[in-house]
Amino acid sequence: MTDDGIVKRLKIIVKEHGGQLALANAIGVDQGFISKVINRKQEVSYYLIRKLCFQLKYSPEWLIIGTGEKKLDKPDSAKLITEIQMLRTEVDILHARMRVYEMQLDELRGSEKKAAG
C-alpha cells in the first residue's frame, strides 16, 4: 500500500512524537523501519497502521484516507482496523482471481491461434 497521503500523515505523527526514534520506541518498531517508509524504500504496511492506531489511538480513517478526527479515544478504532484488514484480504483475493482468469484467457487465446494456424 503506497500512498503519498499516508506518508504525509506519518510525517505529521513523527513530528508530534519528537522524531523517528521516539515514535519507533513508542510503538515498538525499529527506527529504520519508520525511515524506510517515510523515504518510500518500503511500502506502508497494515502492521504499521495497526500499531499507530491501536497503540497511539490515531484514527484509521484519518491515517489512511485523510478525513475525520486525527485521534480516537473510542473502542471503534479496533473495529475499524479489523474491517480494513478484512477488506484488504478481500482485495488480495480478487487480485489473485484476476491473475488466474488472465492466465486462463491467455491459454485460450494460445489454443485458438494453434487451431487457426
Order of alpha helices (4+ residues) and beta strands (2+ residues): alpha-alpha-alpha-alpha-alpha-alpha
